[in-house]
Amino acid sequence: MGIYDRSYYREENELDLRPSWNQRSAVSTLIIINVAVFLANVFLSKEFVVGYQGAVNEFLMLKGSDAKNPFMWWHTLSYGFCHNASGYLHLAMNMLGLYFLGRTVEERYGRLEFYRIYLVSVVICGAVWLLKAYAFQSNGSMLGASGAVMCILMLFVFNFPTARVTFFVFPIPAWVLGIILLLTNIVSSPPSPSASSSTPITSIATDVHLTGVLCAAAYFYFGLSFRFMGDLEGTLRRQWRKLTGPRLKIHNEETGATTNEADEADRILAKIHETGQDSLSAKEKKFLERYSRAVRERKEQL
């Protein structure tokens, strides 16, 4: 595939939003995980009654009481992978939105950055909801990927405002879809819960949706990037290899230093795969050229 064949190099009205499936994409992986969690909750729960969401959902969803229990703060991530057990609509709407518009956003930012955007928005939306629950002493619960999916949908709108999308059966520009999503959530926002109330699990958490919109706006308009998280991940992975892997070192004839050049080469190649060769510094390009030349010379000597 040529570089200008990719969706983010095409005209906005030429974006290909037709159904397709790439099992290696972030969108496909996220859809599979969400559906798997939903099915696991259905099969592992004997019955669903009012106020009970099933064994898996009860374990993963975010509760107002978690605000006072730091050991439960991991729920600010896990809630985003379970959906309302009372029907399929909650799961279906989120996954369809992610599927049809998320694929283009993933092509725009790359698979790994898409994962980071999605997961960070899940945590931010969950944390904002938890803070609100703590402030109003609410005993409600919250689950679903709606906040993160809203972030992805709005990133599509911000990046491709004039692209034609289908809203139900009507083709409209993406910017119109963005206005519809925003106004719908503003108009339907519920009043702040009282200290004695418990937000029903079946109600729509429009405050979480709006937080997702703000996440997308901040990311797009402030030019944010979570690629530093990938650099941190790579650093931790290399340190782990140093602690657990074989102590093989390669002598650098040019500098006289002894370093693990294979690890450094792996890091640079991974960076090229994720962000392209233009993202390399002059030092990294020079190192990769020197390392490639050394590998070729060693092969020729064999």
N, C-alpha and C positions, 0 to 999 in steps of 0.2 A: 504493500500500500504506500503510495507516494505521500509526501508530507502535506501536499495541498488537497489530498483526498480526504483528510481527516476533517471531522465536523467543524472544529473550531477555526479552520481556514476557509470554510465555505461561506457564501452569503447566508445571512440569517434565514431568509425565506427558502433556502435550499437545504436546510437541516433535514436529515433523514431520521424521522421519528417512527418509522414503521417497526412493527414487532420483530425482534431478533433476540437471540440468546447466546451469550458468551459465558460459558461456565467458569471461566477464569477471572471474570470481572468482579469488582467490589460489589456492584449492584446485585449481581446474581448470588454472590456469597451471602450478602445481608438478607436477601429474600429467602434463601434456603434456611438460614438460621432462624428467622422469625417464624416461618411456617413450621419448622421442626419443633420449636418451643411450643407453638400453639397446639400441634397435634399431640405432643407429649403431655400437655396439660389435659387434653381431652381424654386420652387413653389411661392416664394415671389417676384420674379423679372419678370417683364412683357417681357422684351427683353434684349438681350445681343448685344452690339455693340463694335466696336474696342475702347479700352481704358476704357470700363465700365465692371465691373465684377459681377454686381448684388448687390442688397441691402445689403445682409448679408455679402458678401465678402468685399464690400466697407467699411463696418462698422468695420470688424475684421482685415483686412490685414494691413501689416506694410508699411508705406510710408516714403520716404526720408525726407519729411518735419517734420516727428515726432521727428527728432533729436533735433529740436529747441523748441519743445513743451513737457515739462516733463509730462503734463497731459495725453499725448498720449503714454507714454512709456509702458503702459499695452499691447500695440500692439505687444511688443516683445514676448508675450506669446500667444495672441489670434490668430496671423497669422498662427500658426502651426496647427490650426484646420479647416482651410478653404483651398479649392483647386481650381485650374483653372476651371472656369465655361465653357470654350469653348469645353470641352470634358471630357470623363470619364477616359482617360488614366493616367493622373496625379494622381488622387485619387486611381485608381486601382493598379498602380505599387507600390505606397507607402504602401497601405494596404496589398497587397499580400506579400511584403517583411516582413512587420511587423508580419503578420500571420504565415508564414512558419518558420521563424528563431527566431522571438521574443518570441515565447512560451518557447523555450529551455532556452533563456537568462533569462526569468522571473523565471523559475524553478531554475536557477543557483543562482540568487540574491534574490529571494523572491518578492512577489507581491508589497509590499509597496516601497521597494528599487527600483524596476523596474519603478514604477510611478515617483519616484524622479529623476532617471537617465534620463528618457524620458523628463520630464518637464524642468529640469535644462538645458539639451542640447538644447531644443527649445529656451529657453531664451538666452543662450550663443550665439547660431547661429544667433538669431535675433539681439542681441546687436552688434555682430561683423559686420553684414551687415549694421546696422544703423550707426555705426562709419565710415564705408567705404563710405556710402552715404553722410555723413556729410563732410568727408575729401575731397571728389570730388564734393561736391555740386550737387549731383544727385537728380533728382526729380522722380526716379523710384518707383516701388512698389514691394512688395514681399509677397508671401503666400505659404503655403504648409508645410507638415510635413517631407519633404525630409531630412533636416539636422538631425533631431532627429532619423528618421528611419535609416539613414546612421550610426549614432552612435550605434544603436542597432545591425545592421548587422555586424559592425566591432567588437563589443564585442563578437558576436558569433564566428567570425573568430579567435579572440585572445584567447578565451577560448577553442575552439574546432577546432584547425587548420587542423587536419587530418580527420575530419568528412566528409562524402561524401554528397554533395549537388548536386541538379540538376540545371544546368545553361542552360536555354531553354530546350533542350532535352538531354544534355550531362552531365553525372555524373563527377564531379570534386571534388578534395579536397577543403575544405573551404579556405585554405590559397591561393589557386589559384584564387578563387572568390574575395578574398580581394585585390589581386594584380590587377585584372581586374577592380574592382570598383575604386581603387585608380588611376590607369593609365588613365582610361577613363575620370575621372574628371580633372586630371592634363592636359591632352592633349586638352580637350575641354574648358578649362578655358578662358573666354573672356577677352579682355584687359580692363584696368581700365576705367570707364566711365569718359567722360569729364564733365566740369562744366555745359555745356549747354545740355547734353544728358539726356534722360529719358529711363531707362532700360525697355524694353517691358515686360509685365507681362507674356508673353508666353515663354520668354527665360529661359534657365536652370541656376539656381543660383549655379554654380559649386563651388563658394567660400564658400557658405553655406554648401554644401556637404563636402568639405574638412575640414571645421570647425567641422562638426560632427565626421569626422574621428579623428581629434585631440582630441576631447572630449573623445572618446572611448579609445584612446591610453593613455591619461593622467589618466583616471579612472583605467584602467587595470594595466599599468606598474608602477604607483605610489601608487597602492593599496588604492585608495581613497574610501571613503564611505560617503553617505549622511544620515546615520542613525541618526546623531545628529539632523537632521531636524524633525525626528519622536519624539525624546526626547523633542525638543522644542514644538512640537505640543501637546504632552501629558502634558507638564507643563502648557501651555496656557489653555488646556481643564480643567485641575484640578483647576486652578485659577478661571476659569469661574464658575465652579461648586461651589467653595467656596463662590463666590459673589452672585450667583443666587439660589443655592440649599438650602435645609434645614440645619439648624445648628446642625446636629447630630454628636456628638463626642463619641468616645469609650475610656474608661480609660485603659491605659496600666499598668497592675499590676507589670510587671517586672521592668519598668523604672520609673513608677510614672508619666509619661508624658501623656498629653491628646492630641491625634492626630486623624486625620480622616483616620483610618486604611483601611477602605473600598476603598478609593481612591488610596491609596498606593498599595493595593492588585490588584486593576484593572490595575494599571500601570505595575506591574510586570507580570501579566498574559498576558497582551498585548505584552510585550517584549518577553515572551516565545513563543507566537504565531508567532511573526515576525522573531526572530533571534535564537530561540532555548534555551533550558534550560542552556546550557553551557555558554551562554553569561551573565548569572547572576553573580553578585558579591557575595562574601561570606556573606556580610551583607544582601543582598536581599534574598538569600536562607534561611538564618536564620529567617528573618522576615516572609517569606511565610510559613515556617514550624510552627512558633509560631502562626500565624494568623489562619492557617488551624486547628491546634489543638484547638484553642479557639472556632472556629466555631463549631467543632464537639462536644465539651463539652457543648456549649449552646444548641445544638439540643438535646443532651441526657437529658438535664434538663427539656425540654419542655414536 
